[in-house]
Amino acid sequence: MPSYAPAITALTARPLALWKQLRDDLVWIAREHPDAVLASSLAAEDMVVFHAMSIYAPELQTLTLDTGRLHAETVQMAAAIRQHYQREILFFRPEPERVQAHVQQHGAHAFYESVELRKQCCQIRKVEPLRRALAGRSAWITGQRREQSASRSELARQEYDAVFGLQKFNPLTEWTHEDVWAVIRGLGIPYNPLHDQGYPSIGCEPCTRAIRPGEDVRAGRWWWEQRDSLECGLHAGNLHSSVNT
């Protein structure tokens, strides 16, 4: 076992049961889909999955999308976890020509002007790079949870992703915010320091703010928009089951 292997005796009953289920899920995924990849934003949920993968399914790879607009803390987090785990992370970036053309036509902060322009920016900086990252793979893994938003309330643990054309696994579907942090604290999992500054959900720096008391965990994402538009296209299938669409 690596030096960061969990002292799972530190976990109480529910987090321990969830951790064991995550372990079993990842072992099964690695056996059935050895080319599966974790798409990580380097936020808390993804760090839980990454930590478990590093121990129980180290053959699986992890990718992250460097949009060119990440917080400095997120960029530093990527370097820190590579050193801590001695594992490489695959970085995928947008095509510079498409970014430049969009900025020249609409401006550097056009995403504030309309949902359509914001989604165009997400398409260029996130969706298209993810499409390249998933090309030729049979499955991908996410850290999504049902509790995070209305558009994720019917999230399945396993589903066919028709947008990208492969299987999709969401092993933290039933985890609560408290479950995530119980495991992080109990197992000493590294996490993005932005979480201590009021950012439960972390995306691009211009599009993410700290949340206020009583707000839902994704209220800081694209906060200037209506609450039913808070997906970027990476998980477009979530919107199919949303009561708001």
Buried (B, 14 or more C-beta within 10 A) or exposed (E): EEEBEBEBEBBEEEBBEBBEBBBEBBBEBBEEBEBBBBBBBBBBBBBBBBBBBBBBBEEBBBBBBBBEBBBEBBEBBBEBBEEBBEBEBEEBEBEEEBBEEBBEEBEEEBBEEEBEBBBBBBBBBBBBBBBEBBEEBBBBBBBBBBBBBBBBEEBEBEEEBEBBEBBBBBBBBBBBBEBBBBBBEBBEBBBBBBBEEEBBBBBBBEBBBEBEEEEBBBBBBBBEBEBBBBBBBBBBBBBEBBEEE
